[in-house]
Amino acid sequence: MSLQDDLTAVRRNLNELVRSVERLEQDVARQSPAAATRPSGPSGMVTVPDTPYDQSKWTDTDDEGLGVRDRRAP
């Protein structure tokens, strides 16, 4: 494929995406306002403290993808 063919394909896909988003927005607008405002899950924010975690929680843990501490990675 040439660069021009690639650009044409990208434009076509982008136009299709824009049309899909417009249809989705129209579908959402048609939904009843009561259904759109109802929370679907737990509401509220969860506060994460800035204090450091207890280091004893991390003893004997593995670093994901690196293996056991103090050993060579595979």
N, CA, C and O atoms as CSV, one atom per row, in Angstrom:
chain,resi,resn,atom,element,x,y,z
A,1,MET,N,N,0.834,-1.178,0.000
A,1,MET,CA,C,0.000,0.000,0.000
A,1,MET,C,C,0.882,1.245,0.000
A,1,MET,O,O,1.950,1.278,0.610
A,2,SER,N,N,0.417,2.226,-0.676
A,2,SER,CA,C,1.153,3.479,-0.713
A,2,SER,C,C,0.714,4.367,0.454
A,2,SER,O,O,-0.261,4.079,1.149
A,3,LEU,N,N,1.448,5.430,0.641
A,3,LEU,CA,C,1.121,6.381,1.690
A,3,LEU,C,C,-0.264,6.981,1.445
A,3,LEU,O,O,-1.034,7.173,2.385
A,4,GLN,N,N,-0.576,7.273,0.191
A,4,GLN,CA,C,-1.888,7.832,-0.140
A,4,GLN,C,C,-3.005,6.859,0.204
A,4,GLN,O,O,-4.050,7.267,0.711
A,5,ASP,N,N,-2.792,5.575,-0.066
A,5,ASP,CA,C,-3.799,4.564,0.286
A,5,ASP,C,C,-3.984,4.486,1.797
A,5,ASP,O,O,-5.105,4.350,2.288
A,6,ASP,N,N,-2.873,4.573,2.531
A,6,ASP,CA,C,-2.956,4.542,3.989
A,6,ASP,C,C,-3.735,5.745,4.516
A,6,ASP,O,O,-4.579,5.599,5.401
A,7,LEU,N,N,-3.459,6.927,3.980
A,7,LEU,CA,C,-4.161,8.127,4.421
A,7,LEU,C,C,-5.653,8.046,4.100
A,7,LEU,O,O,-6.488,8.472,4.899
A,8,THR,N,N,-5.981,7.506,2.943
A,8,THR,CA,C,-7.386,7.339,2.565
A,8,THR,C,C,-8.084,6.386,3.532
A,8,THR,O,O,-9.214,6.642,3.948
A,9,ALA,N,N,-7.425,5.302,3.886
A,9,ALA,CA,C,-8.004,4.336,4.825
A,9,ALA,C,C,-8.188,4.969,6.202
A,9,ALA,O,O,-9.198,4.728,6.862
A,10,VAL,N,N,-7.228,5.770,6.639
A,10,VAL,CA,C,-7.337,6.438,7.932
A,10,VAL,C,C,-8.505,7.418,7.922
A,10,VAL,O,O,-9.281,7.471,8.876
A,11,ARG,N,N,-8.632,8.189,6.851
A,11,ARG,CA,C,-9.755,9.136,6.754
A,11,ARG,C,C,-11.092,8.410,6.780
A,11,ARG,O,O,-12.029,8.850,7.447
A,12,ARG,N,N,-11.182,7.301,6.056
A,12,ARG,CA,C,-12.424,6.530,6.007
A,12,ARG,C,C,-12.754,5.984,7.404
A,12,ARG,O,O,-13.903,6.051,7.840
A,13,ASN,N,N,-11.757,5.452,8.095
A,13,ASN,CA,C,-11.983,4.922,9.440
A,13,ASN,C,C,-12.350,6.027,10.421
A,13,ASN,O,O,-13.193,5.825,11.295
A,14,LEU,N,N,-11.729,7.182,10.284
A,14,LEU,CA,C,-12.043,8.302,11.158
A,14,LEU,C,C,-13.471,8.786,10.933
A,14,LEU,O,O,-14.191,9.074,11.889
A,15,ASN,N,N,-13.877,8.874,9.676
A,15,ASN,CA,C,-15.255,9.278,9.372
A,15,ASN,C,C,-16.259,8.272,9.928
A,15,ASN,O,O,-17.313,8.656,10.435
A,16,GLU,N,N,-15.934,6.996,9.832
A,16,GLU,CA,C,-16.812,5.962,10.375
A,16,GLU,C,C,-16.895,6.083,11.901
A,16,GLU,O,O,-17.967,5.911,12.481
A,17,LEU,N,N,-15.780,6.374,12.539
A,17,LEU,CA,C,-15.766,6.559,13.987
A,17,LEU,C,C,-16.623,7.754,14.396
A,17,LEU,O,O,-17.378,7.677,15.365
A,18,VAL,N,N,-16.507,8.852,13.661
A,18,VAL,CA,C,-17.305,10.050,13.966
A,18,VAL,C,C,-18.793,9.727,13.835
A,18,VAL,O,O,-19.589,10.124,14.686
A,19,ARG,N,N,-19.168,9.018,12.789
A,19,ARG,CA,C,-20.578,8.649,12.612
A,19,ARG,C,C,-21.055,7.738,13.745
A,19,ARG,O,O,-22.177,7.886,14.228
A,20,SER,N,N,-20.222,6.812,14.163
A,20,SER,CA,C,-20.596,5.906,15.252
A,20,SER,C,C,-20.785,6.663,16.559
A,20,SER,O,O,-21.719,6.384,17.311
A,21,VAL,N,N,-19.911,7.608,16.830
A,21,VAL,CA,C,-20.031,8.405,18.056
A,21,VAL,C,C,-21.296,9.252,18.003
A,21,VAL,O,O,-21.995,9.377,19.008
A,22,GLU,N,N,-21.599,9.829,16.855
A,22,GLU,CA,C,-22.826,10.621,16.724
A,22,GLU,C,C,-24.056,9.753,16.970
A,22,GLU,O,O,-24.987,10.187,17.649
A,23,ARG,N,N,-24.075,8.527,16.427
A,23,ARG,CA,C,-25.202,7.626,16.667
A,23,ARG,C,C,-25.302,7.265,18.147
A,23,ARG,O,O,-26.400,7.193,18.698
A,24,LEU,N,N,-24.163,7.041,18.784
A,24,LEU,CA,C,-24.158,6.717,20.203
A,24,LEU,C,C,-24.697,7.883,21.031
A,24,LEU,O,O,-25.478,7.679,21.960
A,25,GLU,N,N,-24.281,9.098,20.694
A,25,GLU,CA,C,-24.785,10.273,21.403
A,25,GLU,C,C,-26.295,10.415,21.234
A,25,GLU,O,O,-26.993,10.774,22.182
A,26,GLN,N,N,-26.801,10.137,20.038
A,26,GLN,CA,C,-28.238,10.205,19.801
A,26,GLN,C,C,-28.971,9.144,20.611
A,26,GLN,O,O,-30.032,9.413,21.174
A,27,ASP,N,N,-28.407,7.932,20.673
A,27,ASP,CA,C,-29.029,6.861,21.463
A,27,ASP,C,C,-29.077,7.232,22.939
A,27,ASP,O,O,-30.082,6.991,23.609
A,28,VAL,N,N,-28.011,7.809,23.442
A,28,VAL,CA,C,-27.969,8.206,24.846
A,28,VAL,C,C,-28.976,9.317,25.107
A,28,VAL,O,O,-29.639,9.317,26.144
A,29,ALA,N,N,-29.099,10.265,24.178
A,29,ALA,CA,C,-30.037,11.369,24.346
A,29,ALA,C,C,-31.476,10.878,24.369
A,29,ALA,O,O,-32.326,11.484,25.021
A,30,ARG,N,N,-31.759,9.784,23.665
A,30,ARG,CA,C,-33.118,9.243,23.633
A,30,ARG,C,C,-33.488,8.511,24.915
A,30,ARG,O,O,-34.670,8.320,25.201
A,31,GLN,N,N,-32.499,8.103,25.682
A,31,GLN,CA,C,-32.777,7.398,26.941
A,31,GLN,C,C,-33.499,8.339,27.897
A,31,GLN,O,O,-33.364,9.558,27.798
A,32,SER,N,N,-34.245,7.785,28.794
A,32,SER,CA,C,-34.974,8.624,29.752
A,32,SER,C,C,-33.970,9.309,30.685
A,32,SER,O,O,-32.965,8.709,31.065
A,33,PRO,N,N,-34.241,10.545,31.046
A,33,PRO,CA,C,-33.322,11.265,31.935
A,33,PRO,C,C,-33.140,10.574,33.275
A,33,PRO,O,O,-32.059,10.653,33.860
A,34,ALA,N,N,-34.170,9.896,33.781
A,34,ALA,CA,C,-34.052,9.212,35.065
A,34,ALA,C,C,-33.052,8.070,34.984
A,34,ALA,O,O,-32.303,7.834,35.932
A,35,ALA,N,N,-33.033,7.367,33.874
A,35,ALA,CA,C,-32.101,6.251,33.722
A,35,ALA,C,C,-30.676,6.747,33.565
A,35,ALA,O,O,-29.737,6.076,33.993
A,36,ALA,N,N,-30.503,7.906,32.961
A,36,ALA,CA,C,-29.165,8.430,32.740
A,36,ALA,C,C,-28.545,8.974,34.018
A,36,ALA,O,O,-27.320,8.993,34.143
A,37,THR,N,N,-29.366,9.418,34.976
A,37,THR,CA,C,-28.819,10.011,36.191
A,37,THR,C,C,-28.639,9.002,37.309
A,37,THR,O,O,-28.002,9.313,38.316
A,38,ARG,N,N,-29.174,7.820,37.164
A,38,ARG,CA,C,-29.025,6.798,38.195
A,38,ARG,C,C,-27.593,6.290,38.236
A,38,ARG,O,O,-27.051,5.921,37.194
A,39,PRO,N,N,-26.960,6.259,39.406
A,39,PRO,CA,C,-25.609,5.714,39.475
A,39,PRO,C,C,-25.638,4.209,39.241
A,39,PRO,O,O,-26.525,3.513,39.736
A,40,SER,N,N,-24.672,3.717,38.490
A,40,SER,CA,C,-24.652,2.298,38.164
A,40,SER,C,C,-23.834,1.493,39.163
A,40,SER,O,O,-23.916,0.265,39.173
A,41,GLY,N,N,-23.066,2.143,39.983
A,41,GLY,CA,C,-22.229,1.436,40.939
A,41,GLY,C,C,-22.101,2.238,42.213
A,41,GLY,O,O,-22.867,3.173,42.449
A,42,PRO,N,N,-21.129,1.872,43.038
A,42,PRO,CA,C,-20.941,2.619,44.273
A,42,PRO,C,C,-20.582,4.068,43.962
A,42,PRO,O,O,-19.791,4.350,43.062
A,43,SER,N,N,-21.172,4.967,44.716
A,43,SER,CA,C,-20.910,6.371,44.460
A,43,SER,C,C,-19.950,6.911,45.507
A,43,SER,O,O,-19.709,6.286,46.540
A,44,GLY,N,N,-19.418,8.069,45.220
A,44,GLY,CA,C,-18.504,8.701,46.147
A,44,GLY,C,C,-17.059,8.445,45.763
A,44,GLY,O,O,-16.741,7.549,44.982
A,45,MET,N,N,-16.212,9.257,46.336
A,45,MET,CA,C,-14.790,9.130,46.047
A,45,MET,C,C,-14.102,8.381,47.174
A,45,MET,O,O,-14.529,8.448,48.326
A,46,VAL,N,N,-13.059,7.682,46.844
A,46,VAL,CA,C,-12.262,6.974,47.829
A,46,VAL,C,C,-10.992,7.771,48.056
A,46,VAL,O,O,-10.277,8.091,47.107
A,47,THR,N,N,-10.714,8.088,49.287
A,47,THR,CA,C,-9.517,8.844,49.623
A,47,THR,C,C,-8.362,7.885,49.839
A,47,THR,O,O,-8.473,6.931,50.609
A,48,VAL,N,N,-7.270,8.135,49.169
A,48,VAL,CA,C,-6.059,7.331,49.332
A,48,VAL,C,C,-5.089,8.162,50.162
A,48,VAL,O,O,-4.714,9.262,49.755
A,49,PRO,N,N,-4.679,7.655,51.312
A,49,PRO,CA,C,-3.815,8.450,52.180
A,49,PRO,C,C,-2.420,8.638,51.585
A,49,PRO,O,O,-1.931,7.802,50.825
A,50,ASP,N,N,-1.796,9.756,51.953
A,50,ASP,CA,C,-0.437,10.039,51.497
A,50,ASP,C,C,0.619,9.399,52.386
A,50,ASP,O,O,1.805,9.416,52.055
A,51,THR,N,N,0.204,8.845,53.492
A,51,THR,CA,C,1.172,8.247,54.410
A,51,THR,C,C,1.754,6.985,53.799
A,51,THR,O,O,1.060,6.269,53.078
A,52,PRO,N,N,3.019,6.705,54.079
A,52,PRO,CA,C,3.642,5.502,53.499
A,52,PRO,C,C,3.015,4.222,54.061
A,52,PRO,O,O,2.529,4.187,55.192
A,53,TYR,N,N,3.042,3.180,53.236
A,53,TYR,CA,C,2.544,1.886,53.668
A,53,TYR,C,C,3.523,1.269,54.666
A,53,TYR,O,O,4.709,1.599,54.692
A,54,ASP,N,N,3.001,0.383,55.467
A,54,ASP,CA,C,3.829,-0.355,56.410
A,54,ASP,C,C,4.760,-1.278,55.614
A,54,ASP,O,O,4.285,-2.133,54.867
A,55,GLN,N,N,6.065,-1.114,55.763
A,55,GLN,CA,C,7.040,-1.886,54.990
A,55,GLN,C,C,6.969,-3.386,55.285
A,55,GLN,O,O,7.415,-4.190,54.467
A,56,SER,N,N,6.420,-3.775,56.428
A,56,SER,CA,C,6.328,-5.203,56.746
A,56,SER,C,C,5.342,-5.913,55.815
A,56,SER,O,O,5.379,-7.138,55.699
A,57,LYS,N,N,4.459,-5.155,55.148
A,57,LYS,CA,C,3.537,-5.768,54.196
A,57,LYS,C,C,4.265,-6.299,52.968
A,57,LYS,O,O,3.758,-7.184,52.277
A,58,TRP,N,N,5.444,-5.765,52.696
A,58,TRP,CA,C,6.143,-6.088,51.464
A,58,TRP,C,C,7.254,-7.107,51.642
A,58,TRP,O,O,7.962,-7.407,50.682
A,59,THR,N,N,7.427,-7.644,52.833
A,59,THR,CA,C,8.473,-8.650,53.020
A,59,THR,C,C,8.086,-9.924,52.291
A,59,THR,O,O,6.915,-10.304,52.263
A,60,ASP,N,N,9.061,-10.570,51.713
A,60,ASP,CA,C,8.879,-11.835,50.979
A,60,ASP,C,C,7.938,-11.700,49.787
A,60,ASP,O,O,7.223,-12.643,49.451
A,61,THR,N,N,7.935,-10.546,49.154
A,61,THR,CA,C,7.113,-10.364,47.958
A,61,THR,C,C,7.995,-10.423,46.721
A,61,THR,O,O,9.199,-10.174,46.786
A,62,ASP,N,N,7.384,-10.752,45.607
A,62,ASP,CA,C,8.088,-10.791,44.335
A,62,ASP,C,C,7.801,-9.516,43.569
A,62,ASP,O,O,6.701,-8.968,43.652
A,63,ASP,N,N,8.786,-9.043,42.823
A,63,ASP,CA,C,8.549,-7.934,41.909
A,63,ASP,C,C,7.965,-8.520,40.640
A,63,ASP,O,O,8.595,-9.356,39.992
A,64,GLU,N,N,6.772,-8.092,40.282
A,64,GLU,CA,C,6.083,-8.676,39.146
A,64,GLU,C,C,6.928,-8.569,37.888
A,64,GLU,O,O,7.361,-7.483,37.503
A,65,GLY,N,N,7.150,-9.685,37.272
A,65,GLY,CA,C,7.913,-9.718,36.041
A,65,GLY,C,C,9.410,-9.797,36.254
A,65,GLY,O,O,10.153,-10.043,35.304
A,66,LEU,N,N,9.873,-9.594,37.487
A,66,LEU,CA,C,11.313,-9.622,37.745
A,66,LEU,C,C,11.728,-10.801,38.598
A,66,LEU,O,O,12.918,-11.099,38.696
A,67,GLY,N,N,10.785,-11.471,39.213
A,67,GLY,CA,C,11.116,-12.622,40.023
A,67,GLY,C,C,11.330,-12.238,41.487
A,67,GLY,O,O,10.929,-11.165,41.939
A,68,VAL,N,N,11.966,-13.137,42.194
A,68,VAL,CA,C,12.178,-12.969,43.628
A,68,VAL,C,C,13.291,-11.960,43.870
A,68,VAL,O,O,14.260,-11.907,43.112
A,69,ARG,N,N,13.157,-11.159,44.925
A,69,ARG,CA,C,14.197,-10.199,45.276
A,69,ARG,C,C,15.493,-10.922,45.593
A,69,ARG,O,O,15.492,-12.071,46.035
A,70,ASP,N,N,16.578,-10.242,45.362
A,70,ASP,CA,C,17.929,-10.759,45.636
A,70,ASP,C,C,18.302,-11.946,44.766
A,70,ASP,O,O,19.224,-12.689,45.103
A,71,ARG,N,N,17.610,-12.138,43.661
A,71,ARG,CA,C,17.973,-13.183,42.691
A,71,ARG,C,C,17.978,-12.553,41.315
A,71,ARG,O,O,17.400,-11.487,41.102
A,72,ARG,N,N,18.634,-13.221,40.384
A,72,ARG,CA,C,18.652,-12.713,39.001
A,72,ARG,C,C,17.327,-12.966,38.313
A,72,ARG,O,O,16.657,-13.974,38.538
A,73,ALA,N,N,16.978,-12.025,37.478
A,73,ALA,CA,C,15.782,-12.209,36.669
A,73,ALA,C,C,16.077,-13.250,35.586
A,73,ALA,O,O,17.210,-13.349,35.114
A,74,PRO,N,N,15.081,-14.011,35.199
A,74,PRO,CA,C,15.311,-15.040,34.168
A,74,PRO,C,C,15.675,-14.453,32.833
A,74,PRO,O,O,15.897,-15.191,31.874
